[in-house]
Structure formats: structure tokens, C-alpha cells
Amino acid sequence: MINKNLANLTLVVFICFFFVSSRIGLAMLGNETIPVNVGVVLDDLHSMEGKAWLSCIKMALSDFYASHSHYKTRLVLNVRDSNQNVVGAAAAALDLIKNAEVQAILGPVTSMQANFVINLGDQAHVPIISFSATSPSLTSLRSSYFFRFTQNDSSQVNTISAIVKGFGWRQVVLVYIDNDFGEGVMSHITDALQEVDAFVPYRSAISPSATDNQILEELYKLMTMQTRVFIVHMTSDLSSRLFAKAKELGMMSEGYAWLTTNEIPNSLKSMKSSVIHSMRGLLGVQTYVPITSELDEFNKRWKQQFQKENPAIIDADYEVFGLWAYDATVALAMAVEDVGITNSGFKNSNASFNSTDLDTLKVSQYGPKLAQALSSTRFNGLAGDVSLIDGQLQSSTFTIVNINGDVARGVGFWTLQSGIKKTLGQSSANCSTLNCNLGPIIWPGDSFSVPKGWEIPTNGKKLRIGVPMKDGFTEFVKVTKDPSTNRTDITGFSIDVFKAAVELLPYALPYELIPFAKPDGTSAGTYNDLVYQVFLETFDAVVGDTTIRANRSLYVDFSMPYTESGIVMVVPIVDTRSKNAWAFLKPLTWDLWLTISCFLVFIGFVVWVLEHRINDDFRGPPLHQVGTSIWFSFSTMVFAQREKVVSNLARFVMIIWVFVMLILTQSYTASLASLLTVQQLHPIVTDIKDLLRNGDTVGYAENTYVYNVLREVGFDDSKLKEFKSTEDLDALLSKGSANGGIAAAIDETPNMKVFLGKYCSKYTMIGPIFKTDGFAFVFPKRSPLVPDISHAVLSVTEGEKILDFENKWFKKDSNCEDLSAPKVSSYSLGLESFWGLFLVAGVASIIALVIFFASFTYRHRHILVHPDSRASTWGRIRVMFKIFNEKDLDCHTFKSSPPHDSVKASPNNFPESPLSYTTNQTDRNVVFFGEQQTPSTSQASPEVNFEELSFAFPEA
């Protein structure tokens, strides 16, 4: 009996083994499919979301295998419920891996659940495929078995920062859920905002289990802040409660701006209409899903299928996560087929005897190949292109939506390549704001005006504005206290400018001015101390004559300056009018005097050369000719020359020279008159280096940074004196450095202009000697008030109000001239002002001489080129000089009247040949400067014996 049962049992085992073997064999031959177990971990399978996602996964398998019926593998879903907690998700994943031996797991839903399940997948070599876990913190796990078929939350932070930058918001508050999902993206958002110069003054973390009262308490805290721009990143259920309470408190009204990450816009389909209505005016980022015919067809089929499976649920819909679940399932089915899984492929791990369940997990043999296949998956899915890089779905486009009523209306797009655009493919537009790159936006409170991003807190707190307490230069800030009423009155130029700027703001700005003073009414510190109080939050701003400095800008922000910039030097002036006997020489410099003298001699010489042969006025004894030439030239200075010029070349030269002398004499007259009659006020020193070199004492204003500047330049403490008021400064400058006073005062331009307005007749301003940026108002770092106040300050300084304020506070002595006008001062005229005139006169004279000598040489060329070799070169030149010294009797000046000297001229002034002089003319040497000799009758002879003339023209 036992043997018979054993035989039967053996037969059964053999049949089963044969059946299984034949089934696998047939499948391998293409006649049957191979089932592959995969896990699905979802939250609350009885909820609408859970049912919708599971329906999308099932439809993905149905559609995929319907179009790929020839595939050998078939995914078999093993669905588990995580019960909406991390432990449940971990238990479900452990059960799927250990008991169901799944090759991959779709899910879990949340990032916190995925964080632990990913570690299980790493240990068992089972790919974890998430379609809804979006936290960037999961990327840091660097798991080779984690694949995210959804957008990483960090991919949208550039879209948010672009919106903030486009609307010009300088401060934003982050409101997020206090868990891994919320914390994971906060650092990314903060970094992106910093890149666009937006500051995050506060982060509001709200617990997932927060009560309504706790939410209200946090919202009340936000209401007390100036910032009115909030970026919300939290789950849909918590955000629904948040916006409902915000609406109750009036925080969804005009002036507020609410931005959300894609978590909320992507989940609108699952929210109630009343919840969506509380979000009216919200601006959010939504995942971009291209509209295709395949998507439209899937929507219709999914609704029909879901309605069939869940008849009790009416008007069901899915979120974008459902599309990602669909695409993830298709990708897994493709990867399993590529790997060619034929069995479960799990083997036991090396575990000790006392190992826990986690240590005894089996390891999938197909895990590495399946992970590689998933990494290389590329196809066009329902949600767009499916492409994984390092296990992450790549996204480059987002839709910007504005929630109005019960729907989210698209107002623009953001792409990685083009930034924000109204439509995809739109060319770049020249826009300073987002108005032309986005569609019309309805903001909270049904407002079409872009919120400015901040408001004065609703608790009515006024801005505490500090003002400097000072004794001198009270024209800028003057603090007076009425003893009877104990009331403090603060006035001044800086105060008026600030008040005028506040009046131009498009909103009310309540403030109070508080003197920076001790209880006894004296100043509480320097200007640096006052500015630092803004950093310490003792004051909300500082208004006064505060200079923009680099070291101060490290911890505060400044508005645009409202005064001139620069550090100047004020020094006494002296009248330098010349009162000596040689004052008449000072109008011209020595080089100009020398040039005029040289040109007078030169012009006299030129005129003598041009007139000597044809003008009796320039003939006679040598000394007479020299005196005449010099007299003629110098007399042109006063246009008193009596000699006439008859040569056209000489007249040409004289026309230009007379014009030159006219300009010179007129300039000399004007300069001399100025030197003798106008006050010549000059500073006693013009360079700060001279003060250092001479060891002079200089002054600086009380409690200012100028002291540090002077110390850096090199002044010793013993050479520095502090002044408190304009009167104090006048007294110090009047004494002088040698008598216990100062040689110069160094301070900023506005202060020194106030001082010179009272004492302009005694002092003058030099510089700027150092560069500064002027007076401005001080605000905390990244204060939203800075751009508005700066724009208002520019409007004030560009208008007439600033002139009214200056006339009101900077009263000038009636005898003082405008400090901005150039001062009248006379200086000696130099050659640099007239060298062009001398150049023209010199060139004209040289041209006249060249023309004269060229004409003269050409006329008597036969003397130089005569072929007779007995005449030396020097002899020929002497003959030319002799001819030049003779009168040109052919000139019309000698033809019109008989000769009035003893020379008997031949019919021609010169013989045809210069060598025709007879040998008996041995006493006729070359004559210069009009030496007179009577030519003999033999002069007319055409030839001369050179041997007989050798004594007269010796060879050189």
C-alpha cells in the first residue's frame, strides 16, 4: 500500500514538473506569455486618487499589450495599500519583495514613503518607480534602483524666481509644509531667489497635522510683516485649509500676492469648488502637458472605464500624476520585455543565523539589467516625452496659471531656453516687466494692478526713523526742543527732501522722526553709529546728511543721493593784483615776449630784403638800414610806421603781420586792464599734498568719516582740528595754521557750499579732492522701500522743489556770487594761445623770401652759369651780392623820377654780362649797404678779362 501511494505521488510530481516545463517551453517558443510580478503601492485604495491612479496603471497595461501582443512577458500587478503612512508603505514593499518576489514596484505615493522604500529596493535590487514623489531630497540618495517618472520639485524653482523678478518683488515669504516634502525644495527656492536679488526674510513652516487655530496663528504672524508676497509649497489637503483661513483673515484681498508650486495647480481636479474659490487670484506653476489626439482619446476611454468600475463616483477625473503613472507602467513593461525575464529570478542573500527580515531579503537576479533597461527608455508618453537622465524625468516647460473662479486659467509659459513667454514659440519681446509676456492676471481682491509686494503692517506701527543730532550745519537737520511743551521739532533741508519724496509715494507711509541723542540732548554717537542702528533694527531708517560709503553699504541699503558728491577743501583767498613797476610785463609770458621780439627782428629783415633794391627808404649807410628795418618792424606794434613798402611780396608779408600785431596788442591791452583793475583772488594753497608737506593744520567736521579719510592720507592727529559750526570754522581759518587755527577745512561739498554761502568773500573751494556718492537716506538691507523712495527722490531732485528747498535753507550773502559759476581770474597770456598766428606769419615770410630769391637768381642766372672757368664760385657769389646791393633801375619807383644820387646809371641797370667790367676798375670791390661808385664808360663792354679781374674776385 505504501509503495503504491509512493508511486502515485511520484507520478503526480512528474506530471506537474512536465506541465510547468512544457508551459515555459511553449512560452519560449512563442505560443504562451510569461507572467512577471510587479508591485503597486498606493495610498488609500478606497480614495478617489487611489482608484484613479490604479485605473491609469491598469489601462496602461491593457493599451500596451493590445498594441504589443507579440511580446512574451506580461506584467502581473500585486497591489498593496500603504494606509497613508511611512510604516505601511515600508511593510507593503517588504511584503512584495519577500513574498511576492516582484521585479519592480510602482510607488509609493509620497516622498517620505519613497525615502525608506528606495533603501529596500537597493538592498533587493528591485527598481522603485515613482510617479508622484517629487522631493529633491530623494536625489541625494543616489540610488541606482530609483526611477522618478515625475517632475523633481527643484525643476520649477527657476520659473518661480523668474516670476518674482519680472514683477520686481524684492522680498518674499516662504510658506511650506513641515516635512521632507516641504523642506526638500526650500533651499533650491531660496538659492533661485537670491540669484534674482530677492530676499527671504521669513520662512513659515506649517505642520501637516496643524489645527485650524495653529494655521490662524501663523497667518496672523504673516500679517504683521511688511512682505505681501508668499510662495506656498505644500500638499493639496493642507493648502486647502490654509487658503480658507487666509480668506477669512482678509489675506486674499488686494495688495497680496500668492504664488504656488505645481503641487496645488496639479491637484485642482481633486479639490472642491469651495476650496478653489478661496484661492481666487492665486498665481501658480503647473506641469505642462501637450494636448494631443492620443491624450483626448485616452481621456474618453478612461472616464468610460472608471465609470464602469466605480459607478457610484460621478464626474471622476485624474491629475497629471495619473498620466505619469500610465507612462511609468508602459516604461516598465518595455524594460521587462527587453530584459527577457523568464522566471522569478530571486536568490537568497548571505545572511547570518540571527538575521532580521530585512537582512534575509532575497536579491533579484534581473534587477541590474532591468535598471539599465529603464535608464535607456525613450518614448512619447501621454504626459510628454519620456526621457530619464540619472533616473530623473527631464522637464523644461511649465505653464503659469491664474486661478479664477473654479478653474486655473493659463496666462503664460516658462521654458528653459526662452524664459517666460505668453505663448510657446513666441519671439523675445523688449519688456521691462511681465505685462507683455503674460496674459491678463486677476490678483487677489479681483484687482488687475500688480501688487507692489509689501505694505505697512496692519497693526499700525510707524516707521522709526533716526535723525542725527548736531550743533553745526543745522541747515540739513535741525533738532529743537520746546522746554514748555517738551515737544521736539525736526526740520532742515534733508527733512524737507524726505517729506517731499514720501508725498510722491503711491501709498501712505506713516513714520516718526527720532533724534539719535542721549537723555541730556547731546549726540549719541557718530554717523557710523547712527547708520549701524538700522542694522541693529533700533531704527527702520535714517534721514539726514548721511553719506553713501562702501563700508556702510555692507549692512544697510541707501536710496539715490539727493545732493552733490565729493569731499572738497576750503581755503582762504588773497588778492594777487600786481602793484609793482613791472606789472606791464605780466600780461604776457616770457616765452611769448621772446617770440614777439624775435619775430619783430625777423619781419624787419624780411621787409628789408624785399625792399632794399627798389625802395630808397631801405637804402643808405649800413647802420641807417639796420635802424630803419628795426624801427619799421617795431613801429607796427602801434601801427606808426612812416616808411612805405612798394614790393607786392613785402605788402603780402605786412598784411599778415599787421593782423598778427592787431590781435596781440588787443589781447595785451585786455589782459593788462584786467590785471590792474579786477580783483585777482587766488587760494593760498591748491593741493592737499602741499598741506602735508608744509605741516599745516587742517579742520574736519565733527562726528564725520572725514577724520578717517585724513588719517589715511597721512595727517597726524596733532595736525587735525574739529569744527562744529560755520562760525567755528570761520574763526579757525581766520587765525591760520601758524596761530592755532587751520590752513584749510576739508569736508563734503554740501556742507562747504553752505559755509561759502556766508563767507564767500574770504574763502574758496578746491576740489573735489576725494570722490564720494553724496547724501542719501538709509534703510535696512533689501528693504522694499528703497526702490520706491529712490524713484521719488529722483523726481524731487529733477523738479523745482529742490531749488525751493535750497533757497529756503542755504541762504547766501547778497554780495556772494553763484558758487557754481566760474570765478573771474586773470592769467598771463602764453605762446600756446598764439602759436598759430606766428606760424602763419613765419610761413608767409619764408614763402616771400623764397619767391624773391628764386626770381632774383633766375634773372641773373648767367652770372652763376657762365662757362668761363677763370671765375671762382665765391667770386660769382660776390658779384650776386654786389648786384643785390645795387638799385633795380628797372623798377617803376626809379623810372618815375630822376635819380637823386650821384650814380650815373647806364641805360640798363646791369650789363648783359657781369664779367664785362674792365680791368681799370680794380677799385670797384663788391659794395654792400649802398656804397656809391661811378661806373666807367667801359662798363658797356660785353666781355671782361678774368685774369685781370683775379685781384678783384680772388678764388676762394
SULBELKA-V731329 format. One record per helix or strand of 2 or more residues. SS is the DSSP state (H for helix, E for strand). FROM is the first residue (numbers start at 1). TO is the last residue. Records with the same first field share a line. If there is no record, write none. Layout:
BEGIN
SS: FROM-TO / FROM-TO
END
This chain:
BEGIN
H: 2-28 / 48-67 / 86-98 / 111-124 / 136-141 / 153-166 / 180-195 / 212-223 / 236-248 / 262-266 / 268-270 / 273-278 / 293-309 / 320-339 / 367-375 / 493-503 / 527-535 / 552-554 / 583-585 / 590-611 / 616-618 / 622-635 / 648-677 / 688-694 / 706-713 / 717-719 / 726-735 / 737-739 / 749-759 / 785-798 / 801-809 / 831-833 / 835-859 / 861-864 / 873-885 / 892-895 / 937-940
E: 34-42 / 73-81 / 104-106 / 127-130 / 146-148 / 171-177 / 199-206 / 229-233 / 257-260 / 283-287 / 346-347 / 363-364 / 378-381 / 384-389 / 392-393 / 397-404 / 407-415 / 419-421 / 463-468 / 478-482 / 487-491 / 511-517 / 541-547 / 556-558 / 567-575 / 681-683 / 698-701 / 720-723 / 744-748 / 763-770 / 775-780
END
